[in-house]
Amino acid sequence: MNRSFSKVLRTLVVAAGLSLSLASGVSFAERTQMVPLPSPSGVDHPLYVPANPSNLAKGSEAQSRPANTEPGAGFIWDTANSDPYNSVSIPDKEASVLIQRSGQQWRLIRNGVITVYGAWLLALAFFAVVAMYTMKGSIKLSEPLTGVKIKRFNGFDRFTHWTMAFSFIALAFTGILILYGKYFAMPLMGGVAYGSFLMICKNIHNFTGPLFTLSIVIFFLLFVRKNIFGEGDMAWLMSFGGIFSGKHVPAGFFNFGEKFWFWFGMVFLGLIISASGFVLDMIVPFMDIQYLRGTMQLANIIHSSAAIFMTAMAMGHIYIGTIGMQGSIDGMKTGYVDAAWAKEHHEIWYNKINK
């Protein structure tokens, strides 16, 4: 009897305690305004209603299509899929943007515009060189070699030029693999081997870049005076260097074509490539740059576009300077050119040194 009474008493005490706890909780909830969690549509509570009331009608649509990227499609999606930076309690500002919409635009530009049209430009430049060599072959001198050598470049000039040339070739080769390798190299090598190979190419590309930039700066200081436009340049331009007429146009130390390559190809494009490459390597000196995703994407677009243009132009420069014209490579190979070559291709310069 006593045991039954004690069990009943304990049950009543527990029930009374639960009732008091529930009553106090309800009273506290009535005094404290608690904001409910937003639903996928984002329209269940006034705090989550879009600023534009017309967007309320899109709530059910946003709920059925969570990937809706239209503004006002949903509070959660708009917050995550936003370019502006939100507040985070950690130093990394990039963590405050969960989905960067401009990243999709960058991907479309890189894999669409740059990759496709860049490939066409490189292919046209390459086949133009092949067609030129097939039709005309190596441009021969109209007069036989005299055996008389004229000094054109000193040792330091040639060292700077070849440093720039070989670093450019290394950058062009690795850059093409980075941009196009997945289309032709990866199917042949396999994913694992290609990934390791591409990492080697990336390191070569990154460490060769500053050397290329330094050689451009030195080469510019060495030859900027000789690339000032002057006598003979307009005549060379109007006749396209005599490439169609077959007549040689008098030129100074450098002709107009070489000067155009110097100023536009080497200086303008070269420095744009270098500056954007420094951003991608995150080694920009003397400036405080925030290396954010948007900054890196813009730098990548500029870097790739300028590099493709420079590579296409370099094909013509390399062709003329090697197999395209008899005696052209001698100046950078030995420092000396034959008097017949100097008189035929750079007559104004030849006449000045022989006064």
SULPENOR-V463368 format. One record per backbone hydrogen bond with DSSP energy under -0.5 kcal/mol. CO is the residue of the C=O (numbers start at 1). NH is the residue of the N-H. If there is no record, write none. Layout:
CO;NH
CO;NH
//
This chain:
1;5
2;6
3;7
4;8
5;9
6;10
7;11
8;12
9;13
10;14
11;15
12;16
13;17
14;18
15;19
16;20
17;21
18;22
19;23
20;24
21;25
22;26
23;27
24;28
25;29
26;30
27;31
28;32
31;33
32;34
34;36
39;42
45;48
46;49
51;53
52;55
53;56
54;57
55;58
56;59
58;62
59;63
60;64
61;65
65;68
70;73
74;78
75;79
76;80
77;81
80;82
80;99
91;93
92;95
93;96
94;97
96;98
99;101
100;103
100;104
101;104
101;105
102;106
103;107
104;108
105;109
106;110
107;111
108;112
108;113
109;114
110;115
112;116
112;117
113;117
113;118
114;118
115;119
116;120
117;121
118;122
119;123
120;124
121;125
122;126
123;127
124;128
125;129
126;130
127;131
128;132
129;133
130;134
131;135
132;136
132;137
133;137
138;140
139;326
147;149
148;339
150;337
154;158
155;159
156;160
157;161
158;162
159;163
160;164
161;165
162;166
163;167
164;168
165;169
166;170
167;171
168;172
169;173
170;174
171;175
172;176
173;177
174;178
175;179
176;180
177;181
180;183
180;184
181;185
181;186
184;188
185;189
186;190
190;194
191;195
192;196
193;197
194;198
195;199
196;200
197;201
198;202
199;203
200;204
201;205
202;206
203;207
204;208
205;209
206;210
207;211
208;212
209;213
210;214
211;215
212;216
213;217
214;218
215;219
216;220
217;221
218;222
219;223
220;224
223;227
224;227
225;228
230;233
232;236
233;237
234;238
235;239
236;241
237;240
239;242
239;244
240;243
242;246
251;348
251;349
254;252
255;259
256;260
257;261
258;262
259;263
260;264
260;265
261;266
262;267
263;268
264;269
265;270
267;271
268;272
269;273
270;274
271;275
272;276
273;277
274;278
275;279
276;280
277;281
278;282
278;283
279;282
284;287
287;289
289;291
290;292
292;296
293;297
294;298
295;299
296;300
297;301
298;302
299;303
300;304
301;305
302;306
303;307
304;308
305;309
306;310
307;311
308;312
309;313
310;314
311;315
312;316
313;316
313;317
314;318
315;319
316;320
317;321
318;322
319;322
319;324
324;139
325;328
327;330
327;331
328;331
329;333
330;334
330;335
330;336
331;335
335;152
335;153
337;150
338;342
339;343
340;344
341;345
342;346
346;350
347;351
348;352
349;353
350;354
352;355
//
